[in-house]
């Protein structure tokens, strides 16, 4: 038996994210039918809550994150979140523009007054330990530094919802451990739903 409509409405109004996917499929190469990546999937994420998605490679984790981020709209179902939701996304790869500096890569995701943008970029670069690297081109960064810039880019928007898609993949264990600690510190400081 489901919850009464009034209880559902109150709970949904407090949700940071509601996912109701019926199906997501990709065209199968050389086949008559599509390959289903996601079947029925329903969940609600409350503000401040953390959810971890696990599963084998190819099961649809990245696809789901891309749907939530609004990067993929070709699915059956719907995604709901408050209108003022700001999404920060750390992809599997840093996805930095190599011909831009660290600072410029962060500025790309911001809009507003120049002084405020400069302040926020400086603040978040200090938080991730890259204040002195603001002028370095992304093509010159080690993978560990590039990952820190990607984390900074996600936090510079002051996200209310943070999506992390294997942000420590391909890193040596000491670097991955340092970045996990950094991420936990940032999450504690910014109180973000993940």
N, C-alpha and C positions, 0 to 999 in steps of 0.2 A: 504494500500500500504506500503510495507516494505522500509527500508532505502536503499539508494544506496549501492552497494557492497563496494565502497571505504570508505564510512562513517562507515559501519559495521566493516570493517577491522581495521580502526583507533581506533574505540571505543573498539573493542575486544583486541587490542594490549595493551590498557591501563587498562584492567580488572585485578583485583586481583583474581577473581574467576568467572568462567562461569559454570553454572549448566544447563545441558540439559538432563533430565531424561525422558525416554519414559515410563518405568514401573519398579517397584520393587515389587516382590511377594515373599511370604514365603510358603513353602509346608503346606497345611492344614492337621492337624492331623486327620486321619481317614476319610478324604474326597478325592474324586477323583481329585478335582481341587485345585489350589493354591489360597492363600488369597492375594489379591493385597493390598499393603501397600501404595505405591506411584503410582500415575498416572502421566500424563504429567505435568512436572514441569520445567520451564525455567526461569532463572534469571541471572543477571550479577551483581557482586559486585565490586565497584570501590575502589581503594586504600583509606584507611582512613574511608570508609563508615561503618556504623553499620546497621545490619538487625536483626530483632527479629522475630522468628518463634513462633506462638502461635497456640494452638489447643488442643483438648481433648486428654486424655491419649490414647495411641495406634494408633494415627493418622499418625505416621511415622517421628516425629521430630528427635528422636535419630537415627533412621535408616538413615535419610538424613545426619546427622552430621557424622556418621560412614562412609558413602559413600564418603563424601568430604574428610575425614581424610585418606582415603585409607584403612580402616579396613574392608570394605565390597566391593567386586568387582563384586558381582553377581547381576547385574541389567542391564537393557537395557538403553542405552544412553551413555553420556560421561560427564566427569568433566574436565575442563581446568583451569590451573593456571600457572603463570610464573614458569620456571624451578627452580629458586632459592627460591621458596616459602618455608618458614619455618612455620610449623603448630604447634601451642600450643593448647592443648585440655584439658579442665577441664570437667571431666565426672560427672555424677550424684552422684557417690560414689567417695571418694578420690582415690581408687585403689592404695594404697601404699603397699609396701612389708613390712609386720609387723616385720620381722626378720632383717630388715635393719634400719639404723639410718635415721634421716631426711636428713642429708647431702648425704648419700649414695643413697637415693631415688631420689635426684636431679641429682646426678652424672650419674645415669643410662641412662639418655636421652642425655648426652653430649659425644662428641668425641673431641680429640685434645690434646694439650699440657697440662700437669698436672697443671702448674702454672696458665694458663688461666682458666682451669676448676675450680680450687680452688677460683680464684678471682671472677668468675661469680657466683658461688654458694654462696660465702660469701656476695656478693653484693645483690643478690635477697633475701636471707634470712633476711638481714637487712631491705630491703624494705617492707617485709611482717611482720616485728617485731619478727622474730624467730632466730636472730643471736645467742642468748644464748642457743637455743634448738637444735643446729646442731648435737649434739651427742646423742640425745634422740631417742630411738627405736620407730618406728611408732606405734607399739602395745601399747605404753604408752601414746599416744596423745589423748586429748579430740577430739570430732568430729569437733569442731570449729578450733582447731589447725591443725587437719588433712586436713581440707578444705584449710587452709592457705598454707600448704605444697603443696597441689595439685595445687593451684594457682601459687605458686612459681615455681613448676615444669613446668607449661605451659609457664611462662615468662623467665625461665633460658635459653631456646633455642633461645631467642630473636625473637619471632614469627613475621612474617609479616601478618599472618592470625591466629586469635584466635577463637576457637570454644568453646562455653560454653553450657553445657547441664544441665540445672537446677542446677547450682553450689551451691545454697543456700537451697536446699530442705532438710527437716528434721532438720533444725536449729531453735532454738528459735529466736523470732523476734529481740531482742537486738543484738545477735551474727550475725544474717543475715544482719542487718542494718550496723554493723561495717564492715563486709566483702564486702558489696556492696560499701561502701565508699572507702575501700581499693582498690577494683577493679577499681573504677572510677579514683582514683589517679594514679594507675598503667597504665591505658589506656591513661590518659592524658600525663604521663611522657614518654611513649613508642610509642605513636601514631600508634596503631595497628588496622588493619581492623578486625572487628568482625561480 
